[in-house]
Amino acid sequence: MMKCFARMVMLIGFLVGFISINAFAGEGLLMNGAGATFPYPLYSKWFHHYEQMYPGVKFNYQSIGSGGGIRQILEKTVDFGASDAPMEDADLQKAEGSKILHIPTVIGAVAVAYHVPGVSKGLKLTGSVVAEMFMGKITKWNDPKIQELNKEVHLPNKDILPVRRSDGSGTTFIFTEYLSKVSPDWSDNVGTGKSVSWPVGIGAKGNEGVTGLVKQTPGAIGYMELAYAIKNNVAVASIKNKAGNFVEPTTVSVSAAATNVTLPQDYRVSLTNSEGTKAYPLSAFTYLLIYEKQHDTQKGKAMVEFLKWATHDGQKFASELHYSPLPSSVALKLDETISHIQVGK
């Protein structure tokens, strides 16, 4: 009897969720979002798959960079924003009518990619060396500081061309935050931000632009989300982590970066240069940004149901696209956060 009752409760729970999403599916809801290019490969997969399950809900996501995503959610020109850089307190205070929630979706890696003739893999770099390269203080690939880290590799006497983002970028925030932690010179003279005053190099728009420029330019070095590097067959360096180990960006090493991190109530936390012998030092959560009070009832319901799916069932798509799924403890904590979203308020 008890088993039958338990099955009945589970069935009812499933039907409630199914009915709630399909109640507005036939009305052709369009959910507009904008922001980070960092998670775009995964979000594209998510939106396509979700639209197949619930044809009445469509997503229009503009991959314009984290800076644009934060700006548009504050201006309320989109239903949700996306950013790899947590919003600053000053920006959060600009939100009108409701506070903005940070919903971590997956963990990703910023890869340091390079195009060095004759060196297709195995390059090792430290954060301080990368900082000097992007400050124009190391200008040749066979510089003694790089050669010392790669004694078994023949490095050419070729100019280094740093490639960086030209738009406001969460990927840039992660990259510059890491360099600020490991290089006092970088911290004092360049600093951390979605946009910074770059000492040298050329800019490209989006992770796509940086990846393309590095791939086609011998001597280039750039930073991008790992999925872009792998998809475009661009070589990535192993980076020395806080424990002193050279670590490649992988789903395993990215997950390791989140192992010993204490998660605050609002989820705004840094994973760069984190503890752990196997942790990749340029790892980060990426976030969806939504208002806690959803005044549009139908869109609010659709957003809540999508977030429930993305933070649980949607996680199965993460690894195949070279992102790390949310730790189960984070997903469970998010259940409570999502349940407090006020719809129709």
C-alpha positions in Angstrom: 0.0 0.0 0.0 2.8 2.4 1.0 4.7 1.7 -2.3 1.6 2.4 -4.3 1.0 5.6 -2.5 4.7 6.6 -3.1 4.4 5.9 -6.8 1.2 7.9 -6.9 2.9 10.9 -5.3 5.8 10.7 -7.8 3.4 10.5 -10.7 1.4 13.5 -9.5 4.6 15.5 -9.1 5.6 14.7 -12.6 2.2 15.6 -14.0 2.2 18.9 -12.2 5.5 19.8 -13.7 4.4 18.6 -17.2 1.1 20.5 -17.0 2.7 23.7 -15.7 5.1 23.9 -18.7 2.5 22.9 -21.2 -0.2 25.2 -19.9 1.6 28.1 -21.8 3.4 26.0 -24.4 0.7 26.5 -27.0 0.8 30.3 -26.7 4.1 30.6 -28.4 6.2 32.3 -25.7 9.4 33.9 -26.8 12.1 34.2 -24.1 14.7 36.8 -24.9 18.1 36.7 -23.4 21.6 38.2 -24.0 25.1 38.0 -22.6 28.1 35.8 -22.3 29.7 34.0 -25.2 31.5 31.7 -22.8 28.5 29.3 -22.3 27.0 29.9 -25.7 27.8 26.4 -27.1 26.0 24.8 -24.2 23.1 27.3 -24.1 22.5 26.7 -27.8 22.2 23.0 -27.1 20.0 23.6 -24.1 17.6 25.9 -25.9 17.3 23.7 -29.0 16.7 20.6 -26.9 14.2 22.4 -24.6 12.3 23.7 -27.6 12.0 20.2 -29.0 10.4 19.0 -25.7 8.2 22.1 -25.4 7.6 23.5 -28.9 5.6 26.5 -27.6 8.5 27.9 -25.7 11.2 29.6 -27.9 14.5 31.2 -26.9 16.2 34.1 -28.6 19.7 34.4 -27.1 22.1 37.1 -28.3 25.7 36.1 -27.6 27.0 39.7 -27.1 29.3 39.3 -24.1 28.8 39.5 -20.4 28.9 43.3 -20.3 26.1 43.5 -22.7 24.1 40.9 -20.8 24.4 42.8 -17.6 23.4 46.1 -19.3 20.4 44.6 -20.9 19.0 42.9 -17.8 19.3 46.1 -15.9 17.5 47.9 -18.8 14.9 45.2 -18.8 15.2 44.8 -22.5 15.6 41.0 -22.1 13.9 38.3 -19.9 17.3 37.0 -18.7 20.9 38.0 -18.9 24.0 35.9 -18.8 27.5 36.6 -17.4 30.6 34.8 -16.4 31.6 37.8 -14.2 29.3 38.2 -11.1 27.6 41.5 -11.1 29.2 44.1 -8.8 27.3 45.5 -5.8 27.0 48.9 -7.6 25.3 47.3 -10.6 23.0 45.2 -8.4 21.8 48.3 -6.7 20.6 49.7 -10.0 18.0 47.0 -10.4 14.5 48.4 -10.2 11.5 46.7 -8.7 13.2 43.5 -7.7 16.7 42.2 -7.0 18.6 40.2 -9.6 19.5 36.6 -8.9 22.7 34.9 -10.0 21.9 31.3 -11.1 25.1 29.3 -11.8 24.5 27.0 -14.7 27.8 25.1 -15.2 31.5 25.5 -14.6 33.9 26.3 -17.5 37.5 26.9 -18.2 39.3 29.8 -19.8 42.0 28.2 -21.9 45.2 29.9 -22.8 45.6 29.0 -26.5 48.5 29.5 -28.7 49.7 29.2 -32.3 53.4 28.4 -32.3 54.8 26.8 -35.4 56.2 23.4 -34.6 54.6 23.2 -31.1 51.2 21.6 -31.4 50.9 20.5 -27.8 52.6 20.2 -24.4 53.4 23.9 -23.8 53.6 24.9 -20.1 53.1 28.4 -18.8 52.8 30.1 -15.5 50.5 32.9 -14.6 53.3 35.4 -14.2 54.8 34.5 -17.6 51.4 34.9 -19.3 51.0 38.3 -17.6 54.4 39.4 -18.9 53.4 38.2 -22.4 50.2 40.3 -22.3 52.0 43.3 -20.9 54.6 43.2 -23.7 57.5 42.4 -21.4 58.0 39.0 -23.0 58.0 39.4 -26.8 59.6 36.3 -28.3 58.4 32.7 -28.0 62.0 31.6 -27.3 62.3 34.0 -24.4 64.4 32.3 -21.6 61.4 32.5 -19.1 59.3 30.4 -21.5 62.1 28.1 -22.5 62.9 27.4 -18.9 59.4 26.0 -18.4 59.6 23.9 -21.6 63.1 22.5 -21.7 62.1 19.6 -24.0 60.4 21.9 -26.6 62.1 23.7 -29.4 60.6 27.2 -29.3 61.1 29.5 -32.4 62.5 33.0 -32.4 59.2 34.4 -33.3 57.3 37.5 -32.2 54.4 36.9 -29.7 51.1 38.5 -30.7 48.7 38.7 -27.7 45.0 38.4 -28.8 42.3 39.6 -26.4 38.7 40.6 -26.3 37.5 43.9 -27.7 34.1 43.8 -26.1 33.0 43.7 -22.5 33.6 40.2 -21.5 33.2 37.8 -18.6 35.9 35.7 -20.1 38.2 38.7 -19.8 37.1 39.1 -16.2 38.1 35.6 -15.4 41.4 35.9 -17.2 42.4 39.2 -15.7 41.2 38.2 -12.2 43.5 35.2 -12.3 46.5 37.3 -13.6 45.8 39.9 -10.8 46.0 37.1 -8.2 49.4 35.7 -9.4 51.1 38.8 -10.8 51.5 41.9 -8.6 52.8 43.8 -11.6 49.6 43.0 -13.5 47.4 43.8 -10.5 49.0 47.2 -10.1 49.1 48.2 -13.7 46.2 46.5 -15.5 43.9 45.0 -12.9 40.7 43.0 -13.2 37.6 43.8 -15.2 35.3 42.8 -18.0 37.2 45.5 -20.0 40.7 46.7 -19.1 43.3 49.0 -20.8 45.4 46.4 -22.5 49.1 47.3 -22.8 49.7 45.4 -26.0 47.9 43.1 -28.5 44.9 43.2 -30.8 41.3 42.8 -30.0 38.6 40.5 -31.4 34.9 40.3 -30.6 33.6 37.3 -28.6 35.2 34.0 -27.9 34.6 33.2 -31.5 36.7 36.1 -32.7 39.6 35.5 -30.4 39.7 31.8 -31.3 39.6 32.5 -35.0 42.4 35.1 -34.8 44.7 32.8 -32.8 44.0 29.9 -35.2 44.9 31.9 -38.3 47.9 33.9 -36.9 51.3 32.2 -36.3 52.8 33.5 -33.1 49.5 34.4 -31.5 48.4 33.7 -27.9 44.9 34.3 -26.6 42.3 33.3 -24.1 39.0 31.7 -24.7 36.4 29.3 -23.3 37.7 25.7 -23.6 34.9 24.5 -25.9 35.9 27.1 -28.6 39.5 25.9 -28.5 38.6 22.2 -28.8 36.0 22.8 -31.5 38.5 24.8 -33.6 41.5 22.4 -32.9 43.6 25.2 -31.3 46.4 24.1 -29.0 46.0 25.0 -25.3 48.7 25.4 -22.6 49.0 23.6 -19.3 49.0 26.3 -16.5 50.8 26.0 -13.2 48.2 26.0 -10.4 48.4 27.2 -6.8 49.7 23.8 -5.7 52.6 24.1 -8.2 51.3 21.5 -10.7 51.0 22.1 -14.4 47.3 21.3 -15.3 45.5 21.2 -18.6 41.9 22.5 -18.8 39.6 19.5 -18.7 36.2 18.8 -17.2 37.9 17.0 -14.4 40.4 19.7 -13.6 37.7 22.3 -13.8 35.5 20.4 -11.4 38.4 20.1 -9.0 38.6 23.9 -8.8 35.2 24.0 -7.2 35.8 21.2 -4.7 37.0 23.3 -1.7 35.1 26.5 -2.4 32.6 27.8 0.1 29.5 29.0 -1.8 27.9 32.2 -0.5 24.2 32.7 -0.4 24.1 34.7 -3.6 26.5 32.3 -5.5 28.9 35.1 -6.4 32.2 33.4 -5.9 35.6 33.2 -7.5 37.1 29.8 -8.6 40.3 31.3 -10.1 43.6 30.1 -8.6 41.7 27.9 -6.1 43.2 25.2 -3.9 43.6 21.7 -5.0 46.4 19.7 -6.5 44.4 18.9 -9.7 42.5 22.2 -10.0 42.8 24.2 -13.2 43.4 27.8 -12.1 41.3 29.6 -14.7 37.9 28.0 -13.9 34.6 29.8 -13.2 30.9 29.4 -12.7 28.9 31.1 -15.5 25.5 32.6 -14.5 22.0 33.3 -15.8 20.7 36.6 -14.4 17.0 37.0 -13.7 14.8 39.1 -11.6 13.5 37.5 -8.4 10.1 39.0 -9.0 8.7 38.0 -12.4 5.9 40.4 -13.3 4.9 38.6 -16.5 3.2 35.5 -15.1 3.5 33.3 -18.2 7.2 34.2 -18.9 7.9 33.8 -15.2 6.5 30.3 -15.1 8.4 29.4 -18.2 11.6 30.7 -16.8 11.2 28.8 -13.5 10.5 25.6 -15.3 13.5 26.0 -17.6 15.8 26.7 -14.7 14.6 23.6 -12.9 15.4 21.6 -16.0 18.7 23.3 -16.8 20.2 22.8 -13.3 19.2 19.1 -13.2 18.4 17.2 -16.4 20.2 19.8 -18.6 23.5 19.1 -16.8 23.9 15.8 -18.8 24.9 17.9 -21.9 27.7 19.8 -20.1 30.6 17.3 -20.3 30.1 16.5 -24.0 30.6 20.2 -24.7 33.6 20.5 -22.4 31.9 22.2 -19.4 31.8 20.7 -15.9 28.3 20.0 -14.5 27.2 21.7 -11.3 28.2 19.8 -8.1 25.1 18.1 -6.7 25.3 20.3 -3.6 25.0 23.4 -5.7 22.1 22.0 -7.7 20.2 21.2 -4.5 20.9 24.6 -3.1 19.6 26.1 -6.3 16.3 24.2 -5.9 15.5 26.4 -2.9 16.6 29.6 -4.7 14.4 28.9 -7.7 11.5 28.0 -5.5 11.6 31.5 -4.1 11.2 33.2 -7.4 8.0 35.2 -7.3 5.8 34.8 -10.4 3.1 37.4 -11.2 4.3 39.8 -8.5 
